[in-house]
Amino acid sequence: MLTQLLGDESQPSQLGASYPNLRRELQSVEFAPVDYLFGEYANAGWSPLYFTQMSARCKQHKLSFLGSATYSESFIELLPAPMRDVVMKEPRPEARELLADLATNKAFRRDLFTKGHVRLTPQEWSQRLGTMSFHLLQPPEGWLSQPPEALRFRACFGEIQGDPQAYGPVLSALSASPASVDSLLPICQQPHGELVVMLALLLEAGAIGLDRGPAGAKAAAQVQRLNLLLLGRMQEGRSYTQLALPAVGSAVPFSVLEALIYRAQREQLQEPMLSSCVLLGLKDLDVQLLGRDHQVVVEAPAQIARIQEIAAVVMGSKVPLLHRLGGVPTAPLTASRSTRSRSKAPTRKES
């Protein structure tokens, strides 16, 4: 109903003209799971607050503002010049955050509050950051093939442009092996503060992840059992959406469709059998196949083409990422007798 009240994009209603971002926000929740929508919007505590109001409430519990959990928002210097000059002149931290919110028309914040805030000296700050290591999550060619004039990072206050000549050596070094801040400094030939900003933007964009070192390797076997369980549930039609990556303590988005593709590939099916079996599995689970425009794909040839397109991404990037970061075992999977007996109809039709 709200979407209809906005009018056409070419001729918006007064509501649409007053809130130009509302259409995009409504589109983002159109296909969201019902449990997410209820948790996000249908609860008694849903009442937006300005940052200063939230900070005042936290102070009543001896909590102080540590920083934003959104990396790009931690660096006021990234704001466009007119906004940056006004915000940086404000000496009060809470008021400075509020000014940045107003200037960028921010509707959603993610902040860290802590009880007991011990500030590090510049030397301590540099030493602790220096030992932090990172894994590459997205291949560098995805960022640097046919190098553009600038890399583009999306932030709440607009687009940030990065120099490919500065980011290129960092991404290339991380593609070989995990690397620490200290080891990247001589490679990128940028000041320490600039490198920290670069890594923060790459983290926010999902290009890199924090290296957990021995803790990630220790957790791999248990995480793999969890992921195989989640894959099985997805293949039964359950609406799980993530698989864990133990090496970086994070997750990779994974859908029911991608889980069906993964199973078909592990069963060594080839095209066109692979796409046909996956499509059969989707129909049996009553899962609709969406195109890039988020519209339902109806025609059979278009459905096969869409599945093949997604399968190329799954097998070309997502599965290698899961293997590399310990999310799934590399050995071939063999379904046990009990698993086969519990499987739903799609498994019998695809086998």
N, C-alpha and C positions, 0 to 999 in steps of 0.2 A: 504494500500500500504506500509506503514511504517513497519507493522508487517511482511509482506512478505520480505521486504528488510533486516530484521534482521536475516533471515535464520532460521535453526532449532536450538532448544536449545542445542542439542548435538553437532551440527556443525554450530555455529553462523558465520555470515558474519563479515567483518571487522567493520561494523557499530554495530552489535550486541555485538562483543567483546569489543568495545570501550565504549559502553553505556549499561552495563549489566542490569541496572534498567529500561531501556526504555520499555521493553516488559511488565513489570508489570504495568507501568504507562499507557500504551495504553490499557491494559485490564481493568483498573479502569474506563476509560471514555467510553468504548465500549457501555455500556448500560445506560450511563448518559442521562438525558432529554436534548432535543435539546435546550431549553431555557437556561439551565445551561451552555452548551457548548458555545453558542453564547456570553453569558455574561462573561464567563471566558476567552475565547480565541479570539473572533472576535470583539475586540474593539480597538479604535485608541490608547488608552493608554497602550496597552499590551506591556510592554518592561521591562524585568527583570533588577533589580538593585542590586548591592551589598549593604549590610547594611550601610556602610559608606556613600554611595551616597544618600541613602534614608534619613539618619540622617541629612546630609548636607542640603538637600532640606527642611526638616522640620524646621531646625534652622532658615531658612530665614523667617519663619512664627512664630518665637518665641515658637516653640514646642520642647520639650526635651524628650529623651527616658526614659520611665518609667520602662518597662520590657517586657518580652515575654508574649503573651496571651496563649502560650502552656506551661502548668504547668511544665513539666519535664525540659524544656529548661531554666527555671528560676534558676536552681541549677547547677552551673558549677561543683560542687563537684561530681556530678553523672557521669561526663565524665570518660572514662577509664583512668587509671593512666598516660600513656605517654602523651596523649592529655591534660589532666587536668594540669599537671605540666607546660607545655608550655603556656597554655592559662592564667593560674592564675598569671604567672609572668609578664604579660602585664599590665601596670598601666592604660592605656587609655581605658575607657569603650567601645568606638566605635571599636577600634582595637581589643579588647578582643572578642567582638561579632563576628567580621569578622573572626578571627582565629578559633573560634569554628565552624563557618559555613564551612570554608575550610576543617577543620579536619574531619568533619562529612559528607562532600559532600552534604550539605543541599541545596535543590532546592526550598523550600517554607517556608516563615516565616510569623508569625502573631504577630505583635508588638503593644504596647500601647505607644502613645505619648501624652504628656499633656502640656498645657500652664500654667506655674506656678507650680513648683515642690517643695513642702515642705516636707522635709525628716522627718520621725518620729524618735523619740528617741527609743532606745531598749525597754524602759518601755512602751511607747505609743504603739509600735508595738505589744508587748506581750498582753497588755490590750485589744486592738481592736480584735486581733485574738482570744483571749480567749473566747469571747462571741459568736463567729460564731458557728452556729449549722449545722448539716448535717443529711440528710435522707439517708437511704439505698435504692438503686435502684435495685441492683442485690442480690438475696438471698445468704447468706454466704456459703451455701452448694455448690453453683456453684464455689466458690473459694477454699473451704477448705474440700470438701468431699474427703476422703482418702488422707489426707494431703501430698502434694509432698514435696520434699526437699526444694524447693523454689518457691514462687510465681513469675511469669514472667510478666513484664510490657514492652511493646514495646515503644521505643523512637526513635528520629531521629538518635541518635548516637549508636543505638544497643539495646540490651535487658538488662533490669535492673532486678536483682533478689532480692526479698524481703523474709524475714524470716516469715514463717507461724506462728511461735510462737509469733511474735510481732504483726502481723496483725490480728490474730485470735480473741483476746479479743476485738479489736476495732470493727470488723465486727459483733461480737456477741452482743456487747453493742448497736450498731446501729440497729440491727434487732429487738430489743425490743422497741425502741422509738428514736426519734431524740435526738442527744447528741451534746454538745458543746465541743470545744477544752479543756477548763478547766476541764470539767467533765470526759473527756477521758484520761487526763494525769495520774491520779492515777491508771486507769484500765490497760493501756498499759505498764506502768512502763518504759517509754522511755523518754529521754531528750526532752525538748520542741521543739527544732529544728528538731529532728528526727521525732517527731509526725507530724509536719507541712509537712515535705517531704512525709511521708506516706500518709497523707490525700490528698496532691496534686497529687500523683500518682494514688490514688483511684478515685479522681475526673476526671483525664484525661482518665482513663480506663472506665469511666461510671459506676463504682460500687456504687458511692455515689453522692449526689447532695446537693447544698446549701439550707438550710431550710429558707424559707421566713416568717415563723411564721404567725402572724395575717394577713399580707398582702396577703399571699397565700390563707388563708381561705376566706378573703373578695372577692378575685377575682374568687373563684371557680364557682359560679353560672354563671357568664358571660363566663368563659372559657368553661364550659360544653356546653353552647349553641353554642359557636364557634365550638367545637369539633364535636358535633352532625351534624352541618351544613357541616363540612369537611368530615365526614363519609358518609353523603348522596351524596356529590359530588364525592367522591371516588367510591361509589357504582354505580355511573352513568358513571364511566370510566375516570374521571378527574385525572390528574397526581399529586395530592397533596401527600406529602410523610411524613408528621409529624402531631402528635397530641400534644397539649400543656399540660404541667404538672404544674398547678398553684402553688403547694406547694414548688416547687424548681425553678420556673421561667425558666424551660427548656422544652424539648420536647422528645417524644419517636418516633422512626421511625415506620411508618405504611403505608402499601401498599394497592393497590386496592384489591389484593387477601385477605389480612387480614381484610379489611373492609367488604368484602363479607362473610367471615367466622364469623365475629362479628355479622352481621345481622342475619345469619342463626342460630347462637346460641341463640340470643335474641328472635328469633321466635320459640325457643325450638325444633329445628329439631335435630334428633338423627342420628347416623351412621346406615346404609350407605347413608341415605337420605341427610344428611348434605353435605358430600363431593360431591355427585352427583349434588346437586343444585348449589353448589359453582362452580363446573366445567362447568355446563351449563351457569352460569353467566359469567364466563371468556370467553367462546366461543362467547357468544352474544356480549360482549364488544370487541371482537377481541384482547384479552390480552393473550400473550403467557405465559405458565407455565414453569419456569426454575428450573432445578435441582441444587444440591449443586455445581456442576461444571460449573454453568451458561450456560449449554446447554439446549435447548428446550426439554421438556419431551413430547414424541409423543404417546407412547402406553397408552391405557386407564387404565389398571391396575396400571401402574407406576404413572399415573397422580393422581389417587385416593390415592395411598399410599403417594405421595408427599404432597397432600392437607391435609391428616390426620396428617402427620408429622408436617406441619406448624401450623395446628389447635391446636395441643397439646401445642406448644410453645405460641400461642396467648392466649389460655384460661388458660394455666398454669402459665404464667408469665406476659405477657403484659397487659391483661385485669385486673388482680388483682393489678398491678402497677397503672394503670389508676384510679381504684377505690380508692386505698389507698392514692394517691396524688391528688385527687379531679379532675381528668381529665374527668370522665364521671359519670353520676348519677348511683346509685346502684339500683334504682327502675326499674322494667320492662318497656321497651319502647313500646308504642302503636302508630302506624303510624296514622296520621290524614287523613281525607278523601282527603284533598288537596295534601298531600304528596303522597298518593297512586295514585292519578290521574296524577301526574307529573312523577312518576317513569317510568323507561324504561322497556323494555321487560324482563330483567332478573328477576325483582321483580314479574312479573306476572307468569313466569315459575316456580319460586322457591316457591311461596306461595301455 
